[in-house]
Amino acid sequence: MKYTAFQKVTSLLLLTLVFCSCNKSEKLNYTLAGIEAVQPLEIIKDSIKVEGNLGDFKVDKVITTEVKGVQLITFKFSADTPSELQPVTIKFSFPSLAVNGYWNPKIAIDKVNYYYSGFSAKASRNAPVLAFYDHALNNRITMALSDALNMSDFASNLKEEDVHFYPKIKLFGEKMPKTRAYEIQLRIDTRAIPYYKSIDDVASWWANNPMYKPMQVPNDAKKPMYSTWYSYHQSITAEEIVAECKIAKTLGCGAVIVDDGWQTKDGNRGYAYTGDWNPDRIPDMKGFVEAVHKEDMKFLLWYSLPFMGEKAKNYPKFKGKYLRHWKSQGTYVLDPRYPEVREYMINTYIKAMQEWKLDGFKLDFIGWFTATKETELTKADGRDFASVNTATDALMTEITAKLTALKPDILIEFRQPYIGPLMRKYGNMFRGVDAPNNAVANKVEVTNLRIMAQNTAVHSDMFIWRPEETVEQAALQILNILYSVPQLSVKLQDIPKDHLNMIRYWFNYWNNNQDILIDGEFMPSNPGANYPSLTAINNKHQITTVYEDIVVTANNDLERLDIINAKATTGITFQLQSNFKGTLNVLDCTGKKIFEKEITLNKGTHTLKVPQSGMLILDLSK
């Protein structure tokens, strides 16, 4: 078949806009058979039960409907006298109909193999929610527990004999103090809504619990930050960090997080000297903070919450008030059930904030506040709490309350896996777990956080790259975490000028579009494929980033569409829901405009060329 020459528009690159043919194409008329609608899963109410040794307890079950498709199953455990809750399991089953994948809050990349869907959750680890979705990424079933403080273990394997899933939710696997009563709710959602919306509804359910009310999130929590960890580790000096801040501010950063190392001259990466919290490496901490403030940047300081190093001067003061010894790291774990332990920790942060004029804290290792098999779960020997979990909640609630009373816009960061509903009460910044120079892992981590965090500021893990990387390759570290708050941790004085220009461009773009990227409607794609595209929409402006060769669908009624190319190929394919007449811009990864033209595009699918780590913009608003 003969074709006329393609219509060409040439600037610095060829953009194929319209394909024309001198011969009429043959009309292909055929009809696709309709697809039978997927019916919601039906959970047989009588199949939902508690199994195991109840000991002195009896359990009552009450089922209510929250809204159509959402069931609340309340289990009430009661005993005549204070008794120990023995491990039991909530069990039920459902048929594997139109189930294509799962989502849980674990850090792990695999969201496909059902045998890996299990996880543990408690206040300082993950969150008690598990979802299964279909091929269209709609929810099939999302299950969640009301108790996010105490340990629960989720598992949901497929039984091949009858092709059913058999969820098992284990309670009381972690020893708890004796009690006469305990109540927990299981929430089961089988509505056909996008999987991420069913999970967001669980987050709202938790947030509506007065005991889980999330901490206020200041706008400063949603500005790019510079972190000292990957760039300097423990070898920090005030002079070097202030010099980095001077550059970071010009790039668009609003704060610096000074990580581990400031409190000791020991550089062995352990915690043997942790716990006194004297700025041995930075003797003039107040002057250091003032110098950063002069650069118009906020200052956050790292602390390890539970540790008291075996060589710390304060170690003898708390002898007998430790939960365990972490021998390899040279530190003990403080027991928050002692009032003097909580008082010491709370006063440490208050004193540092007031004397040094800190703007916030990076609080680490909260997950080590955990009872062991040898822990006596009683109020005795000076302990005013029996439960380590409850004491930790009391400690963190008081820290947050007192710091917020003194400084309402205080910033408090925690990292994965400390990301559950109670953690939203203690902090207003969640960071992805350590993924140095691993852009894809960083993307998956922050996306998992975004799905569940609501308005809590989700931060990327600090990203780094080598100076000899191409600028396009370096840019991928930013583009993979674009829908979280960027944390930069490269030595800015050592990287090439084009790298600085690239950071400046993308941070400026991020700051200008924070209301979309962070505060807009977030629409992640397939978890089982490591989220091959991410989209956010607000005020008729859609920003989509593609990490694989896929078709981008423009939302209806847009005034602007930005498509960012975070993949190796240069073809960007998108589908318009209506005819487009406006401005097309194509930019490279440093923001250099390489094409601009007023164009008309018909409704349908189009493919344009966009540089690696670059972007195309279709703008109707001008």
C-alpha positions as CSV (number, residue, x, y, z in Angstrom):
1,M,0.0,0.0,0.0
2,K,1.4,3.4,-1.0
3,Y,1.5,6.3,1.5
4,T,2.3,10.0,1.0
5,A,5.1,11.5,2.9
6,F,4.5,11.9,6.6
7,Q,3.8,15.4,7.9
8,K,7.0,16.4,9.7
9,V,7.8,19.1,12.2
10,T,11.5,19.4,12.8
11,S,13.2,21.4,15.5
12,L,16.0,19.8,17.5
13,L,14.0,16.5,17.2
14,L,11.4,15.0,15.0
15,L,7.9,14.9,16.5
16,T,5.5,12.7,14.6
17,L,2.1,14.3,15.1
18,V,-0.2,13.0,12.4
19,F,0.1,10.1,10.0
20,C,-1.7,10.7,6.7
21,S,-2.4,8.2,3.8
22,C,-3.2,9.1,0.2
23,N,-5.4,6.0,0.0
24,K,-8.4,5.4,2.2
25,S,-7.9,2.7,4.8
26,E,-10.2,-0.2,4.6
27,K,-12.9,0.0,7.3
28,L,-12.7,-2.8,9.8
29,N,-16.0,-3.3,11.4
30,Y,-16.4,-5.9,14.0
31,T,-17.9,-6.1,17.4
32,L,-16.4,-7.4,20.6
33,A,-18.5,-9.6,22.8
34,G,-19.6,-8.0,26.1
35,I,-17.7,-9.0,29.2
36,E,-19.7,-10.3,32.1
37,A,-19.4,-7.9,35.0
38,V,-17.3,-9.2,37.9
39,Q,-19.5,-9.8,40.9
40,P,-18.4,-8.7,44.4
41,L,-17.0,-11.5,46.5
42,E,-19.3,-12.9,49.1
43,I,-18.0,-13.7,52.5
44,I,-20.1,-16.2,54.4
45,K,-20.5,-14.6,57.8
46,D,-20.7,-17.8,59.7
47,S,-17.3,-18.7,58.3
48,I,-15.6,-15.8,60.2
49,K,-14.5,-17.3,63.5
50,V,-11.8,-17.3,66.1
51,E,-9.9,-20.5,66.6
52,G,-7.3,-21.4,69.2
53,N,-7.0,-21.9,72.9
54,L,-9.2,-19.3,74.5
55,G,-8.1,-20.3,78.0
56,D,-10.2,-18.4,80.6
57,F,-11.8,-16.2,77.9
58,K,-15.0,-16.4,76.0
59,V,-15.4,-14.5,72.7
60,D,-18.6,-12.9,71.3
61,K,-18.9,-11.9,67.6
62,V,-21.1,-9.1,66.3
63,I,-21.4,-8.2,62.6
64,T,-22.6,-4.8,61.4
65,T,-22.6,-3.0,58.1
66,E,-20.6,0.2,57.8
67,V,-21.8,0.9,54.2
68,K,-22.9,-1.4,51.5
69,G,-20.0,-3.8,50.8
70,V,-18.2,-3.0,54.0
71,Q,-18.7,-5.3,57.0
72,L,-17.4,-4.7,60.6
73,I,-16.9,-7.8,62.6
74,T,-16.4,-7.1,66.3
75,F,-14.8,-9.7,68.6
76,K,-15.2,-9.2,72.3
77,F,-13.0,-11.3,74.6
78,S,-14.0,-11.5,78.2
79,A,-12.8,-13.3,81.3
80,D,-14.0,-13.4,84.9
81,T,-10.6,-12.7,86.3
82,P,-7.4,-11.0,84.8
83,S,-5.9,-13.7,82.5
84,E,-3.3,-14.0,79.8
85,L,-4.6,-13.8,76.3
86,Q,-3.4,-16.9,74.4
87,P,-2.5,-16.8,70.7
88,V,-5.6,-17.3,68.6
89,T,-6.4,-16.9,64.9
90,I,-9.2,-15.1,63.1
91,K,-10.1,-17.3,60.1
92,F,-12.4,-17.1,57.1
93,S,-12.3,-18.0,53.4
94,F,-13.3,-16.6,50.0
95,P,-13.2,-18.0,46.5
96,S,-10.3,-16.8,44.2
97,L,-12.6,-15.1,41.7
98,A,-11.0,-12.4,39.5
99,V,-8.1,-12.0,41.9
100,N,-5.0,-10.8,40.1
101,G,-2.6,-9.5,42.8
102,Y,-2.4,-8.2,46.4
103,W,-1.1,-5.2,48.3
104,N,0.3,-5.0,51.8
105,P,2.4,-2.4,53.6
106,K,5.6,-4.5,53.6
107,I,8.7,-3.0,52.1
108,A,9.2,-6.1,49.8
109,I,8.9,-5.5,46.1
110,D,6.9,-8.7,45.3
111,K,3.2,-8.0,45.2
112,V,2.3,-10.9,43.0
113,N,3.1,-14.3,44.7
114,Y,0.3,-14.9,47.3
115,Y,2.7,-17.0,49.4
116,Y,4.6,-13.8,50.2
117,S,1.5,-11.8,51.2
118,G,2.0,-12.5,54.9
119,F,3.4,-9.8,57.3
120,S,3.4,-8.7,60.9
121,A,2.0,-5.4,62.1
122,K,2.0,-3.4,65.3
123,A,2.4,0.3,66.3
124,S,6.0,0.5,65.1
125,R,5.9,-2.0,62.2
126,N,3.8,-1.8,59.1
127,A,0.0,-1.5,59.5
128,P,-2.7,-4.2,59.8
129,V,-4.2,-4.1,56.3
130,L,-4.2,-6.6,53.3
131,A,-5.9,-6.0,50.0
132,F,-6.5,-8.2,46.9
133,Y,-7.3,-6.6,43.5
134,D,-8.5,-7.7,40.1
135,H,-7.0,-7.3,36.6
136,A,-8.5,-3.8,36.3
137,L,-6.8,-2.9,39.6
138,N,-10.2,-2.7,41.4
139,N,-10.6,-4.0,44.9
140,R,-11.8,-7.5,45.4
141,I,-11.3,-7.6,49.2
142,T,-9.5,-5.4,51.7
143,M,-9.2,-6.6,55.3
144,A,-8.0,-4.5,58.2
145,L,-7.9,-4.6,62.0
146,S,-8.8,-1.8,64.4
147,D,-6.0,-2.6,66.8
148,A,-2.8,-1.1,65.3
149,L,-1.0,-1.0,68.6
150,N,-0.5,-4.7,69.4
151,M,1.1,-7.4,67.3
152,S,-1.0,-9.2,64.6
153,D,0.2,-11.5,61.9
154,F,-1.5,-11.7,58.5
155,A,-1.3,-14.6,56.0
156,S,-3.6,-15.5,53.2
157,N,-2.5,-18.5,51.1
158,L,-4.4,-20.0,48.2
159,K,-5.6,-23.6,48.7
160,E,-5.2,-25.4,45.4
161,E,-7.7,-28.1,46.2
162,D,-10.7,-25.7,46.1
163,V,-9.1,-22.5,44.7
164,H,-10.1,-20.5,47.8
165,F,-8.1,-18.1,49.9
166,Y,-7.9,-18.8,53.6
167,P,-6.9,-15.7,55.4
168,K,-5.4,-16.2,58.9
169,I,-5.0,-13.3,61.2
170,K,-3.1,-14.3,64.3
171,L,-3.6,-12.3,67.5
172,F,-1.6,-12.3,70.8
173,G,1.5,-13.9,69.3
174,E,3.4,-11.2,71.2
175,K,2.8,-11.7,74.9
176,M,0.4,-9.2,76.5
177,P,-0.4,-8.3,80.1
178,K,-3.2,-10.0,81.9
179,T,-6.6,-8.5,81.3
180,R,-10.3,-9.2,81.8
181,A,-11.5,-7.7,78.5
182,Y,-10.2,-7.1,74.9
183,E,-12.0,-5.9,71.9
184,I,-11.0,-5.8,68.2
185,Q,-12.8,-5.1,64.9
186,L,-12.1,-6.8,61.6
187,R,-13.1,-4.5,58.6
188,I,-13.9,-6.3,55.3
189,D,-14.4,-4.3,52.2
190,T,-15.6,-6.0,49.0
191,R,-16.6,-3.0,47.0
192,A,-15.5,-2.6,43.4
193,I,-13.5,0.5,43.7
194,P,-9.8,1.2,42.8
195,Y,-7.6,-0.8,45.2
196,Y,-5.8,2.3,46.4
197,K,-9.2,3.9,47.4
198,S,-10.2,0.9,49.5
199,I,-6.9,1.2,51.3
200,D,-7.3,5.0,51.7
201,D,-10.7,4.3,53.3
202,V,-9.0,2.0,55.8
203,A,-6.6,4.9,56.6
204,S,-9.6,7.2,57.2
205,W,-11.2,4.6,59.4
206,W,-8.1,4.5,61.6
207,A,-7.8,8.3,61.6
208,N,-11.3,8.7,62.8
209,N,-10.3,6.8,66.0
210,P,-9.6,9.5,68.6
211,M,-6.7,7.4,69.9
212,Y,-5.1,7.5,66.4
213,K,-5.7,11.1,65.5
214,P,-2.9,12.1,63.0
215,M,-0.4,14.8,63.9
216,Q,-0.7,18.2,62.2
217,V,1.4,18.5,59.0
218,P,3.1,21.9,58.5
219,N,3.8,23.0,55.0
220,D,7.5,22.9,55.8
221,A,7.2,19.1,56.0
222,K,6.4,19.2,52.3
223,K,9.5,20.9,51.0
224,P,12.5,19.2,49.5
225,M,15.3,18.6,52.1
226,Y,19.0,17.9,52.2
227,S,20.2,15.0,54.3
228,T,23.7,14.5,55.5
229,W,23.6,10.7,55.8
230,Y,24.7,9.3,52.4
231,S,26.8,12.2,51.6
232,Y,28.8,12.4,54.8
233,H,27.6,9.6,57.1
234,Q,29.1,10.2,60.5
235,S,32.0,12.4,59.3
236,I,30.2,15.7,59.4
237,T,31.4,19.2,60.2
238,A,29.3,22.3,60.7
239,E,31.3,24.2,58.1
240,E,30.8,21.6,55.3
241,I,27.1,21.2,56.0
242,V,26.5,25.0,56.0
243,A,28.4,25.2,52.7
244,E,26.1,22.4,51.3
245,C,23.1,24.3,52.6
246,K,24.1,27.4,50.7
247,I,23.9,25.4,47.5
248,A,20.9,23.3,48.5
249,K,18.8,26.4,49.1
250,T,19.5,27.7,45.5
251,L,18.2,24.3,44.3
252,G,14.9,24.6,46.1
253,C,15.5,22.8,49.4
254,G,13.8,24.1,52.5
255,A,15.5,22.1,55.3
256,V,18.5,20.0,56.3
257,I,18.4,16.8,58.3
258,V,21.7,16.3,60.2
259,D,21.9,12.6,60.7
260,D,23.9,10.3,63.0
261,G,27.4,11.4,63.9
262,W,26.8,14.8,65.5
263,Q,26.6,13.3,69.0
264,T,29.9,11.4,69.1
265,K,33.4,11.4,67.6
266,D,33.2,7.6,67.3
267,G,32.9,6.7,63.7
268,N,32.4,3.0,63.9
269,R,28.7,3.1,62.9
270,G,27.6,1.4,66.1
271,Y,25.7,3.1,69.0
272,A,28.1,2.4,71.9
273,Y,28.4,6.2,72.7
274,T,24.8,7.0,72.0
275,G,22.4,8.2,74.8
276,D,24.1,11.2,76.4
277,W,23.2,13.4,73.4
278,N,26.0,15.9,73.9
279,P,27.2,17.4,70.5
280,D,30.8,16.0,70.8
281,R,31.5,16.3,67.1
282,I,29.7,19.7,66.8
283,P,30.6,21.6,70.0
284,D,28.8,24.8,68.9
285,M,25.5,23.2,68.0
286,K,23.5,26.5,68.6
287,G,25.9,28.3,66.2
288,F,25.5,25.6,63.7
289,V,21.7,25.8,63.7
290,E,21.9,29.7,63.5
291,A,24.2,29.4,60.4
292,V,21.7,27.1,58.7
293,H,18.8,29.4,59.6
294,K,20.7,32.3,58.0
295,E,20.5,30.3,54.8
296,D,16.7,30.3,55.3
297,M,16.6,26.6,55.9
298,K,15.0,24.6,58.7
299,F,17.2,22.3,60.8
300,L,16.2,18.7,61.9
301,L,18.4,16.6,64.1
302,W,18.7,12.8,64.3
303,Y,18.1,10.9,67.5
304,S,17.9,7.1,68.1
305,L,14.9,6.9,70.4
306,P,15.5,3.7,72.5
307,F,19.3,3.4,72.6
308,M,21.6,3.9,75.5
309,G,25.1,3.0,74.5
310,E,27.2,0.7,76.8
311,K,29.9,3.4,76.9
312,A,27.5,6.3,77.4
313,K,27.9,8.3,80.6
314,N,24.2,7.8,81.4
315,Y,24.3,4.1,81.1
316,P,24.7,3.3,84.8
317,K,21.9,5.7,85.6
318,F,19.4,3.4,84.0
319,K,20.9,0.1,84.9
320,G,18.1,-2.5,85.4
321,K,15.7,-0.4,83.2
322,Y,16.6,-1.9,79.9
323,L,14.6,-4.3,77.7
324,R,17.6,-5.9,76.0
325,H,21.2,-5.6,74.9
326,W,22.1,-5.2,71.2
327,K,25.5,-6.6,71.5
328,S,26.7,-6.2,67.9
329,Q,25.9,-2.5,68.1
330,G,27.1,-1.9,71.6
331,T,23.9,-0.5,73.0
332,Y,21.1,-1.2,75.4
333,V,17.4,-0.6,74.7
334,L,15.6,1.6,77.3
335,D,12.4,0.3,78.9
336,P,9.7,3.0,78.5
337,R,7.6,1.5,81.2
338,Y,9.7,3.4,83.8
339,P,8.6,7.0,84.3
340,E,12.1,8.2,84.8
341,V,13.1,6.7,81.4
342,R,10.2,8.6,79.7
343,E,11.0,11.8,81.6
344,Y,14.7,11.6,80.5
345,M,13.8,11.1,76.9
346,I,11.1,13.8,76.7
347,N,13.3,16.3,78.4
348,T,16.2,15.5,76.1
349,Y,14.2,16.6,73.1
350,I,12.6,19.6,74.8
351,K,16.0,20.9,75.9
352,A,17.6,20.4,72.5
353,M,14.7,22.2,70.8
354,Q,14.7,25.1,73.1
355,E,18.5,25.6,73.6
356,W,19.5,25.0,70.0
357,K,16.4,26.3,68.3
358,L,15.7,23.1,66.4
359,D,12.9,22.9,63.9
360,G,12.4,19.2,64.1
361,F,13.7,15.7,64.8
362,K,14.4,12.5,62.9
363,L,13.5,9.9,65.4
364,D,14.9,6.4,64.7
365,F,14.6,2.8,65.8
366,I,11.3,3.1,67.6
367,G,10.7,-0.6,66.6
368,W,13.2,-1.7,69.3
369,F,10.7,-0.9,72.0
370,T,9.5,-4.5,72.1
371,A,9.0,-7.0,74.9
372,T,11.1,-10.2,74.8
373,K,10.0,-13.6,76.1
374,E,11.8,-12.8,79.3
375,T,10.1,-9.4,79.8
376,E,7.9,-9.3,82.9
377,L,4.6,-7.7,81.8
378,T,3.6,-6.3,85.2
379,K,3.4,-3.0,87.0
380,A,6.2,-3.7,89.5
381,D,9.7,-2.6,90.5
382,G,9.0,1.0,89.7
383,R,7.2,0.4,86.4
384,D,3.9,2.3,86.0
385,F,2.9,0.3,82.8
386,A,2.7,-3.4,82.3
387,S,2.6,-3.3,78.5
388,V,5.7,-2.2,76.6
389,N,3.4,-1.2,73.7
390,T,1.1,0.9,75.8
391,A,4.1,2.5,77.5
392,T,5.6,3.3,74.1
393,D,2.4,4.9,73.0
394,A,2.3,7.0,76.2
395,L,5.9,8.1,75.7
396,M,5.4,9.1,72.0
397,T,2.1,10.8,72.7
398,E,3.7,12.9,75.4
399,I,6.7,13.7,73.3
400,T,4.5,14.9,70.4
401,A,2.1,16.8,72.8
402,K,4.9,18.7,74.6
403,L,6.9,19.5,71.5
404,T,3.8,20.7,69.7
405,A,2.7,22.8,72.6
406,L,6.1,24.6,72.5
407,K,6.4,24.7,68.7
408,P,3.2,24.0,66.8
409,D,5.0,23.6,63.5
410,I,7.5,21.0,64.8
411,L,8.7,18.5,62.2
412,I,9.1,14.8,63.2
413,E,10.2,12.1,60.8
414,F,10.0,8.4,61.0
415,R,11.1,5.9,58.3
416,Q,9.7,2.6,57.1
417,P,8.5,0.3,58.6
418,Y,7.4,2.7,61.3
419,I,4.4,3.9,59.2
420,G,1.1,2.7,60.8
421,P,-1.8,4.7,62.0
422,L,-0.3,5.3,65.4
423,M,2.9,6.5,63.8
424,R,0.8,9.2,62.1
425,K,-0.1,10.4,65.6
426,Y,3.6,10.6,66.6
427,G,5.1,12.2,63.5
428,N,4.2,14.2,60.4
429,M,6.9,12.9,58.0
430,F,7.3,9.3,56.8
431,R,10.4,8.3,54.8
432,G,11.1,5.3,52.7
433,V,13.5,2.8,54.1
434,D,17.2,2.9,53.0
435,A,17.5,2.4,49.3
436,P,20.8,4.1,48.4
437,N,21.2,4.6,44.6
438,N,18.2,2.3,43.9
439,A,15.6,4.5,42.1
440,V,13.1,1.7,41.5
441,A,13.1,0.5,45.1
442,N,12.7,4.1,46.3
443,K,9.7,4.5,43.9
444,V,8.0,1.4,45.2
445,E,8.6,2.3,48.9
446,V,7.3,5.8,48.7
447,T,4.3,4.7,46.5
448,N,3.4,2.1,49.1
449,L,3.6,4.9,51.7
450,R,1.5,7.3,49.7
451,I,-1.3,4.8,49.3
452,M,-1.9,4.7,53.0
453,A,-0.5,7.9,54.5
454,Q,-3.2,10.4,53.4
455,N,-1.9,13.9,54.3
456,T,1.1,12.8,56.3
457,A,4.2,14.0,54.3
458,V,5.8,11.1,52.6
459,H,9.5,11.6,51.9
460,S,11.8,9.6,49.6
461,D,14.8,7.8,51.0
462,M,17.8,10.1,50.5
463,F,18.9,9.7,46.9
464,I,22.5,9.6,45.7
465,W,24.5,9.0,42.5
466,R,28.0,9.1,41.3
467,P,29.3,12.3,39.8
468,E,30.3,10.5,36.5
469,E,26.7,9.4,35.9
470,T,25.0,11.0,32.8
471,V,22.7,13.7,33.8
472,E,19.7,11.7,32.3
473,Q,20.6,8.7,34.5
474,A,21.1,10.9,37.6
475,A,17.7,12.5,37.0
476,L,16.0,9.1,37.4
477,Q,16.7,9.2,41.1
478,I,14.4,12.2,41.3
479,L,11.8,11.1,38.7
480,N,11.2,7.8,40.5
481,I,10.3,9.6,43.7
482,L,8.5,12.6,42.2
483,Y,5.3,11.9,44.0
484,S,7.0,12.2,47.4
485,V,9.0,14.9,49.1
486,P,12.6,14.7,47.7
487,Q,15.5,14.1,50.1
488,L,18.8,14.9,48.4
489,S,22.1,13.4,49.8
490,V,24.9,14.0,47.3
491,K,27.9,16.2,47.9
492,L,26.7,19.2,46.0
493,Q,30.2,20.8,45.9
494,D,31.5,17.7,44.0
495,I,28.9,17.1,41.3
496,P,29.0,18.5,37.7
497,K,27.3,21.8,36.8
498,D,24.7,20.0,34.6
499,H,23.7,17.8,37.5
500,L,23.1,20.9,39.6
501,N,21.1,22.4,36.8
502,M,19.0,19.3,36.5
503,I,18.3,19.2,40.3
504,R,17.4,22.9,40.2
505,Y,15.0,22.4,37.4
506,W,13.2,19.4,38.8
507,F,13.1,20.8,42.4
508,N,11.6,24.0,41.0
509,Y,9.1,22.0,39.0
510,W,8.3,20.0,42.1
511,N,7.9,23.1,44.3
512,N,5.6,24.8,41.7
513,N,3.5,21.7,41.4
514,Q,3.4,20.4,45.0
515,D,-0.4,21.0,45.1
516,I,-0.7,18.3,42.4
517,L,2.2,15.9,43.1
518,I,1.5,15.8,46.9
519,D,-1.9,17.2,47.6
520,G,-3.7,16.1,44.4
521,E,-5.6,12.9,43.7
522,F,-2.9,10.2,43.6
523,M,-3.5,7.4,41.2
524,P,-0.8,4.6,41.4
525,S,-0.9,1.8,38.8
526,N,-0.2,-1.9,39.2
527,P,1.7,-2.9,42.4
528,G,2.5,-6.3,40.9
529,A,4.5,-4.5,38.1
530,N,6.3,-2.1,40.5
531,Y,4.0,0.8,39.5
532,P,4.9,1.3,35.8
533,S,3.2,4.7,35.9
534,L,2.1,7.2,38.5
535,T,-0.4,10.0,38.1
536,A,-1.6,12.9,40.2
537,I,-4.4,15.3,39.2
538,N,-5.5,18.6,40.7
539,N,-7.2,21.7,39.3
540,K,-7.5,20.2,35.8
541,H,-3.8,19.6,35.7
542,Q,-2.6,16.0,35.3
543,I,1.0,14.9,35.8
544,T,1.9,11.3,34.8
545,T,5.3,9.8,34.9
546,V,5.9,6.6,32.9
547,Y,8.6,4.1,33.9
548,E,7.8,1.5,31.2
549,D,6.4,1.7,27.6
550,I,2.7,2.1,28.3
551,V,-0.2,4.2,27.0
552,V,-1.1,7.2,29.1
553,T,-4.8,8.1,29.3
554,A,-5.5,11.8,29.6
555,N,-8.3,12.5,32.1
556,N,-11.4,14.3,30.9
557,D,-11.7,18.0,31.1
558,L,-8.0,18.8,31.5
559,E,-6.4,22.1,31.0
560,R,-2.9,20.8,31.1
561,L,-1.2,17.4,30.7
562,D,2.4,16.8,31.7
563,I,4.0,13.4,30.8
564,I,7.4,12.7,32.2
565,N,9.6,10.1,30.5
566,A,11.4,8.1,33.2
567,K,12.2,5.2,30.9
568,A,14.9,4.2,28.4
569,T,13.0,4.7,25.2
570,T,11.9,8.1,23.8
571,G,8.5,7.3,22.5
572,I,5.6,8.6,24.7
573,T,2.2,7.3,23.7
574,F,-1.0,8.9,25.1
575,Q,-4.7,8.8,24.5
576,L,-6.8,11.9,24.3
577,Q,-10.5,11.7,25.3
578,S,-11.3,14.7,23.1
579,N,-9.7,16.9,20.4
580,F,-6.8,19.1,21.6
581,K,-5.9,22.6,20.4
582,G,-3.2,24.3,22.4
583,T,0.6,24.5,23.0
584,L,3.0,21.6,22.9
585,N,6.3,21.9,24.7
586,V,9.0,19.3,24.9
587,L,11.8,19.7,27.4
588,D,15.0,17.8,28.3
589,C,16.0,16.8,31.8
590,T,17.5,20.2,32.7
591,G,14.4,22.1,31.6
592,K,15.8,23.2,28.3
593,K,13.0,23.8,25.8
594,I,13.7,21.9,22.6
595,F,10.3,22.2,20.9
596,E,7.3,24.6,21.2
597,K,4.4,24.9,18.8
598,E,0.7,25.6,18.7
599,I,-0.8,22.4,17.5
600,T,-4.1,20.5,17.0
601,L,-4.5,16.8,17.9
602,N,-7.5,14.7,17.2
603,K,-9.2,12.6,19.8
604,G,-7.4,9.2,20.0
605,T,-3.9,7.8,20.4
606,H,-0.7,9.7,19.6
607,T,3.0,9.0,19.9
608,L,5.6,11.8,20.4
609,K,9.3,11.7,21.0
610,V,10.5,12.9,24.3
611,P,14.1,12.8,25.6
612,Q,15.1,10.4,28.4
613,S,14.2,12.0,31.7
614,G,12.5,14.8,29.8
615,M,8.9,15.9,29.6
616,L,6.1,16.9,27.2
617,I,3.5,19.4,28.1
618,L,0.1,19.8,26.4
619,D,-1.3,23.1,27.6
620,L,-4.8,24.4,26.9
621,S,-4.8,27.2,29.5
622,K,-2.7,29.7,27.5
